[in-house]
Amino acid sequence: MMNKILLVEDDVNFGSVLRSYLEINGFTVTLCNTGDKGFSALKSSEFDLCIFDIMMPGMDGFRLAEEKQTFKNDVPFIFLTAKTLKEDIVKGYNLGADDYITKPFDTELLLLKIKAIIQRDKKNRNNVEDEFSIGNYCFIHSLRTLKNNETRIQLSPREADLLKQLCLHKNELLQKDKALKLIWGDDSYFNSRSMDVYITRLRKYLSGDPEISILSIHGSGYRFIVPSQNH
């Protein structure tokens, strides 16, 4: 069964060429030339990965990503755009993008990244180690839920993947470069900044148990401190 990609790109010629390239390489591609059409496609169909341009008429790529995360945040997505400013790249990763690729780009490299993201996503879904006890919280990776007696939090795919790695390395050092390569695909500066944002979010989510902490180990990574009686 071929993987399905949603490509949202307002440059009709570029979009058609990229769609043909991806289809030649075994993907089923839905091409939309506005963010609004892309949003409609997301609501009506299932996809394995989304590719968003940013500068589009009507709903731009950033807004489309924000809307997508409210109801289909389990679908990985990348930005493929001409916007190269650092603040745009940081914003893209903070919105949950799996990658941010600037035009012009190497089509072969794009193809490799797409395959790696989809493969990682399917591997995570099929991983048998799925439920974790964290202090007074219960974390179920496949459902991306973190809950205790008072709250239930729906995590994004990246938040869930990062929390799972912390759980697998509970009370030990989780090397930052290892986690970046596993979850983000590479340990670039922007991915590292993005991970820091996600760590801050996880600390907030887990703040209901004061005995839990995520320590930043300068130059190395993180230690997820959970009291031994909660193992």
N, C-alpha and C positions, 0 to 999 in steps of 0.2 A: 504494500500500500504506500503510495507516494505521499511525502510530507507536503502539507499545504502552507503556503506563504501568502500573507496579505502585504502587498506593496502599495504604499500611498505616496504618490509622486506627481506633482503638478506639471512637470516637463514631459509632455506626451511622448516626444521622440525618445528621450532618455529612458523613460519608463518602459516603453515598448521594447527597446533594445535589451534592457536589463531583464524584463520578463522572459524574453526569448532565450536569453543566456541561461537563466535559472531553469526554464522548462527543458532545455537541451540536457541539463545536468540532473534531470530526474525529479524536479519539483512541480507541483501544481500551484500556479500563481494567479491570484486575483489582483488586478490592477485598478486602483481608484485614483482619479486626478484631483480630488479635493479631500480635505480632512473630514468634511461632513459625509461624503460618500464612504470614506473609510470607516467612519463611526457606524454607519448603517450596516456595512458589511460585517463589522465585528459583532453587532447585535444579532445578525441573522445566520451567521456561519461559524464554524469552528476552524481554528488555525493552529499550526504548530509553532509559527514564528511570525512576527510582524516587522516590517521595515518602513520607517516613517521619514519622509523629508520634513523639514521644519518650516521653511518659508512657503506657505501655501495660502491661497485666498480663503476667506471665511475662517474656519477652524484651523489654526496652524498645528504643526507637529507636536509642540509642547503641550498644547491644550488637549490634543487628541490622546497623547500619552497619559495625561492626568485623568481623562475620562475613562480610558481603558482600564486603568488601575482600580477604578471603583467597582468594576463588575467582572473583569477578566484579568485579574492581576497574576494569574498562574501562567499566562501566555508570555513567553519571553519576547523581547523586542529590541531593535537596534535603531539608532538614528543614522541616516545616510544623507549628509547635508553639506552645503557650501559654507555654513556658518562655522568659522574657525576660531572665534574669540574664546579665550580661556573661560570667561564666565558662562558662555553658552555650553561649553563642554561640561563644566562642573554641574550646571543646571540639568543637563541631560542625564548624567549619571545619578544625580540626586532624585530624579523622577523615577529611577529604577531601571534605566536602560542597561541591557547586557553588553552593549558596545556603542561607541560613538565614532563613526567613520566619516572623514571629511573628503569631499570631492576636490580634485580627481583622485581615484583610488585604483588599486590593482584588483581586477575582477577575480583572479584566482585566489587572492588572499581573502576577499570577501566570501567566496564560496567555502573556503576552509573554515572561516569563522562561523558561518551559518551552520555548517555540519557539526562543528564542535559544540555549539550552543544547544542544538536540537538533541544531540547525543547525550550531553550532560543532563539535560532536562528529563529525558526518558530514563536515564540511569538513576537519577534521584527519585523518580516516581516508583521505580521497581526495587529500590533498596529495601531489604527486609528489616533492617534496624530502623524502627520508625517511631516508637513511643519512648519518651524520656520523662523521668521524675526529677524536677528541679526545685528543691525546697518545697514550698507549698504550691508549686505550679505543676501542671501536667502539660507537656509539649508533644503534639502529634505532628510529625514532619509532613506526612503525606496530605494531611488536612490543612496544614499550616496554621494550626490553632495553638494558642498559649492561654491556659485558663487556670484559675483557682476558684475558691468559693465565691469570690466577689466579682470577678471580671472574666471576660472572654475576648481575646484579641485575635483578629484575623491578620496574619503576617503576609507580607509580600514574598514572592519566591526567593529573592535574595536574602531577606531577613530570615526566612526559614532555613535556607541552606547554611547561612553563617551560624545561626544558633545551633544547628545540628553539629557542625564542626566543633563548636565550643563544648557541646555536650560530650562528644566523642573524646575530647581532650580535657575533660573536667579535672580541675585542680592541677593541671599540667600546662606546659607552654604550648600554645597554638602558634606556630610560626606564621608570621604575617605573609611572607612571600609564598609559602606553601598554600595558604588559604586563598590568596588572591589568584594564583594559577588554577586552583581547583574550581573556584566559584566564578571568578571573573574572566578567566582564560589567560590572563597575563598580569604581571605585577608592575604596571606602568604607574606613573605619578598620579594620574587622574583616577585610576582604579583604587589606588591607595587612599586618596582623599575620600572617595565614595565609601570605602569600607569604614573609615573613621565615622562617617555620618551614620552608617548602619549600626555601629557599635554604640553610639550615643542613643539611638532609638531603642536598642535592646536593653540598655541600662534603665531607661525610663519605663519600659514595659515590665521589667522585673523589680521595680522599686517597691513593690508591695511586700517583699520579703527582705528586711534589712540585713539578713545574714548572707545574702547573695551579693557578689560583686564581680565586675569584669575589670581587671587591672591591666593597664597599658604598660608593657615592658619595653622601654625605649630601645629602639633599634632591633627588636626581636619579634614582638608580637603581643599576645594577650594571654592572661591566665584567668580562667573562669572559676572563681572560688565558690564552692558549694559545700556546706558542712558535711562531714562524713556520714552523719546519721541520716542524711537525705539521699544517699546513693541508692 
